[in-house]
Amino acid sequence: MKTQTNVRGEKMQNQKSNLANITQFAQQQYQKLFSPINNIEFKQMPLFQIELFLQQTIHDQLIVQLDFKDQSNPIIGQIFKLNQERYLITTQNKKINKLLFINEIKAIHQI
């Protein structure tokens, strides 16, 4: 037969165990919710959507992030149209310029 002290001790242990489980679950959910956007894998945008976004971006002079099909690092900056086929993206600090074709773009995201 269990003594009253043992029963209290088991209840306190169960409460501590439940609190630890809840704390761990809350931490995992917090990490999922606030993980950086860089960990998200974006899918290939359709060509018509890229063309439309490029037109809007250039017209409104928006700052965007370009993701590339070759998995190179994304670039954040402003896009300029050079001719029918070529575009230029310039970073905000003007330190990086990249010439590109539309078929190199995987996705465009407004910043």
Backbone bond lengths (Angstrom), bond angles and torsions (degrees), N, CA, C in turn:
res aa  C-N    CA-C-N  psi(-1)  N-CA   C-N-CA  omega(-1)  CA-C   N-CA-C  phi
1 M - - - 1.432 - - 1.525 108.88 -
2 K 1.335 114.87 133.13 1.452 120.07 -177.49 1.505 109.98 -77.86
3 T 1.300 114.25 141.62 1.462 118.32 175.99 1.517 108.20 -82.30
4 Q 1.318 115.41 164.65 1.464 121.00 -179.07 1.525 110.70 -64.66
5 T 1.314 118.56 -32.49 1.465 122.52 178.90 1.520 110.62 -65.79
6 N 1.337 117.18 -41.92 1.474 120.83 178.31 1.520 111.53 -64.05
7 V 1.309 117.76 -41.27 1.462 122.04 179.99 1.525 109.55 -63.18
8 R 1.320 118.04 -44.73 1.466 121.61 178.08 1.530 110.63 -62.40
9 G 1.312 116.67 -41.90 1.460 121.17 179.91 1.524 111.85 -62.92
10 E 1.347 116.17 -41.89 1.469 120.35 178.01 1.523 111.01 -65.28
11 K 1.326 117.57 -40.58 1.467 121.19 178.87 1.525 110.43 -63.19
12 M 1.327 116.73 -42.16 1.459 120.10 -179.97 1.527 110.17 -66.58
13 Q 1.322 117.31 -38.35 1.456 120.76 178.01 1.527 110.62 -64.56
14 N 1.318 117.39 -42.89 1.466 121.55 178.22 1.526 110.76 -62.69
15 Q 1.336 116.90 -40.45 1.460 120.53 179.25 1.527 110.39 -64.87
16 K 1.336 116.88 -41.53 1.466 120.85 177.95 1.522 110.32 -64.05
17 S 1.323 116.86 -41.82 1.457 121.87 179.83 1.524 110.60 -63.70
18 N 1.327 117.44 -44.81 1.463 121.65 178.37 1.525 110.81 -63.26
19 L 1.314 117.61 -41.57 1.461 121.55 178.91 1.527 110.91 -63.73
20 A 1.325 117.04 -40.12 1.466 120.87 177.90 1.528 110.73 -64.05
21 N 1.339 117.01 -41.34 1.466 120.76 178.75 1.529 111.26 -64.79
22 I 1.306 117.02 -42.92 1.464 121.59 179.25 1.521 110.29 -64.71
23 T 1.318 116.73 -42.58 1.464 121.05 179.10 1.521 111.00 -62.38
24 Q 1.312 117.02 -44.66 1.468 121.38 179.63 1.534 110.23 -62.72
25 F 1.327 117.40 -43.95 1.462 121.17 179.39 1.532 110.63 -62.53
26 A 1.331 117.20 -43.23 1.468 121.12 179.75 1.531 110.71 -62.85
27 Q 1.320 117.81 -40.51 1.461 121.51 178.24 1.528 111.41 -63.57
28 Q 1.322 117.09 -42.34 1.467 120.87 179.29 1.527 111.11 -64.01
29 Q 1.324 117.10 -42.60 1.458 120.47 179.94 1.519 111.27 -67.11
30 Y 1.315 116.81 -38.07 1.468 121.69 177.69 1.527 110.12 -62.66
31 Q 1.327 116.74 -44.01 1.467 120.95 -179.76 1.527 111.01 -64.54
32 K 1.328 117.83 -40.23 1.464 121.02 177.88 1.523 110.92 -64.08
33 L 1.324 115.87 -43.44 1.461 121.57 -175.86 1.512 112.07 -67.54
34 F 1.321 117.77 -40.04 1.452 121.35 -173.86 1.532 113.96 -108.23
35 S 1.333 116.78 20.73 1.462 118.40 177.22 1.523 108.56 -68.89
36 P 1.337 117.31 148.18 1.468 120.11 -178.78 1.524 112.24 -60.32
37 I 1.334 115.01 149.54 1.456 120.72 -179.01 1.520 111.72 -64.75
38 N 1.320 117.76 -21.96 1.461 121.03 -179.32 1.516 112.08 -62.92
39 N 1.338 117.56 -20.98 1.458 120.29 179.78 1.520 112.56 -80.30
40 I 1.325 117.13 -8.28 1.456 121.30 -178.47 1.520 108.88 -85.23
41 E 1.308 116.77 131.99 1.459 121.25 177.75 1.529 107.93 -93.96
42 F 1.332 116.16 113.03 1.449 121.07 179.96 1.522 109.66 -85.88
43 K 1.316 116.11 143.53 1.457 121.48 178.98 1.520 109.79 -83.43
44 Q 1.316 115.31 165.43 1.454 121.84 177.73 1.527 109.44 -66.67
45 M 1.341 116.12 124.78 1.457 120.47 175.70 1.526 108.52 -76.49
46 P 1.327 117.83 146.78 1.468 119.97 175.07 1.531 110.41 -64.69
47 L 1.314 117.06 151.18 1.458 122.49 -176.63 1.526 111.98 -58.11
48 F 1.348 117.26 -43.21 1.465 119.04 -179.65 1.526 111.60 -60.77
49 Q 1.322 116.48 -34.86 1.462 120.74 -179.81 1.535 110.44 -71.79
50 I 1.312 117.33 -40.21 1.466 121.00 177.13 1.523 109.57 -61.69
51 E 1.347 116.76 -45.82 1.467 120.72 179.10 1.527 111.17 -59.27
52 L 1.325 116.78 -45.49 1.463 121.43 179.54 1.526 111.00 -62.86
53 F 1.331 116.75 -45.90 1.459 120.67 179.81 1.525 111.20 -63.72
54 L 1.336 116.82 -39.12 1.467 119.82 177.65 1.528 110.60 -62.05
55 Q 1.316 117.05 -45.40 1.471 120.78 178.51 1.527 110.93 -58.30
56 Q 1.333 116.50 -47.96 1.468 120.80 -179.08 1.526 110.89 -64.66
57 T 1.314 116.59 -41.66 1.459 121.89 -178.70 1.525 111.10 -62.52
58 I 1.330 116.05 -45.16 1.462 120.56 -179.53 1.520 110.62 -68.53
59 H 1.317 117.08 -45.31 1.466 121.33 -178.54 1.530 111.60 -62.03
60 D 1.330 116.94 -44.52 1.471 121.47 -176.02 1.529 112.96 -91.14
61 Q 1.339 117.07 -0.97 1.467 123.51 -179.67 1.531 111.33 52.75
62 L 1.324 115.29 51.04 1.461 121.96 -178.08 1.525 111.33 -85.27
63 I 1.313 115.50 154.57 1.458 122.52 171.34 1.530 106.59 -92.18
64 V 1.336 116.03 126.64 1.456 120.76 -176.54 1.525 110.76 -134.01
65 Q 1.311 114.33 165.51 1.465 121.21 171.72 1.515 107.09 -109.03
66 L 1.313 116.39 128.97 1.458 122.00 175.20 1.517 109.17 -104.23
67 D 1.328 116.25 128.71 1.461 122.26 171.56 1.519 106.58 -104.40
68 F 1.324 116.22 141.29 1.457 121.17 -173.18 1.522 111.39 -111.16
69 K 1.323 115.06 150.50 1.467 121.35 -179.54 1.522 112.51 -63.98
70 D 1.333 117.08 -31.06 1.468 120.22 -177.04 1.531 112.97 -80.41
71 Q 1.333 116.92 9.66 1.463 123.47 177.58 1.519 113.16 66.09
72 S 1.344 117.97 13.93 1.467 118.98 175.13 1.527 108.39 -69.10
73 N 1.323 116.00 166.95 1.465 120.41 -176.31 1.521 111.14 -59.97
74 P 1.325 116.85 139.00 1.466 120.25 175.89 1.527 110.22 -63.32
75 I 1.320 115.99 153.35 1.460 121.33 177.41 1.524 108.47 -121.97
76 I 1.322 115.45 135.87 1.464 121.60 176.77 1.521 107.44 -108.42
77 G 1.325 115.79 127.94 1.456 119.28 179.45 1.512 111.88 175.93
78 Q 1.330 114.32 -161.77 1.454 121.98 -178.76 1.529 108.84 -108.48
79 I 1.332 116.57 140.27 1.456 121.81 -176.51 1.527 110.17 -103.37
80 F 1.337 114.86 140.54 1.457 122.50 175.63 1.521 108.16 -127.99
81 K 1.329 116.66 141.78 1.465 121.00 177.87 1.522 107.89 -92.18
82 L 1.326 116.37 125.57 1.456 121.25 -179.42 1.529 111.74 -92.41
83 N 1.326 116.15 -44.21 1.466 122.08 175.66 1.523 107.52 -156.41
84 Q 1.334 117.31 -167.11 1.466 120.76 -176.91 1.512 113.14 -56.71
85 E 1.325 116.98 -32.14 1.465 120.03 -171.73 1.523 114.51 -111.88
86 R 1.309 118.50 -22.55 1.469 121.60 -171.19 1.521 111.92 -110.24
87 Y 1.332 113.72 144.22 1.463 122.29 176.03 1.519 108.65 -129.01
88 L 1.314 115.18 159.26 1.460 122.01 177.13 1.518 107.10 -127.93
89 I 1.322 116.31 131.55 1.469 120.05 172.05 1.518 107.08 -114.65
90 T 1.325 114.69 131.90 1.462 122.40 -179.57 1.523 107.85 -121.35
91 T 1.334 116.39 128.60 1.464 120.33 179.28 1.524 109.56 -69.01
92 Q 1.325 115.38 163.22 1.463 121.06 -177.16 1.524 112.31 -59.86
93 N 1.307 117.68 -35.34 1.468 120.29 -179.25 1.528 111.85 -87.19
94 K 1.336 116.81 3.00 1.473 123.85 176.45 1.533 112.94 64.43
95 K 1.330 117.54 17.43 1.464 120.41 -178.46 1.529 112.52 -87.11
96 I 1.327 116.77 -25.18 1.459 119.39 -178.57 1.524 108.89 -123.41
97 N 1.318 115.27 128.36 1.459 122.88 171.63 1.512 106.72 -121.78
98 K 1.320 116.31 138.03 1.464 119.41 177.63 1.512 108.46 -135.00
99 L 1.320 115.69 128.25 1.451 122.23 172.75 1.516 107.82 -87.56
100 L 1.320 117.35 138.46 1.448 118.81 -178.78 1.514 111.81 -151.09
101 F 1.319 114.32 158.48 1.459 123.06 171.11 1.529 107.39 -99.20
102 I 1.321 115.89 156.91 1.464 120.54 -178.55 1.535 111.37 -62.29
103 N 1.332 117.26 -31.88 1.471 119.80 -177.49 1.530 113.41 -73.92
104 E 1.332 118.09 -3.41 1.462 121.62 175.75 1.531 112.27 -88.20
105 I 1.330 116.00 -14.27 1.460 121.75 -174.21 1.513 111.40 -85.47
106 K 1.313 115.84 130.05 1.463 121.62 176.38 1.527 109.83 -92.93
107 A 1.334 117.07 -44.11 1.462 120.95 -177.82 1.519 110.33 -158.94
108 I 1.331 115.43 154.98 1.469 122.89 176.79 1.517 107.65 -124.72
109 H 1.345 116.13 133.91 1.463 121.40 -179.83 1.509 108.86 -131.09
110 Q 1.322 116.99 129.13 1.466 119.29 176.89 1.523 109.39 -74.18
111 I 1.306 115.85 139.01 1.466 121.62 -179.47 1.519 109.25 -100.44
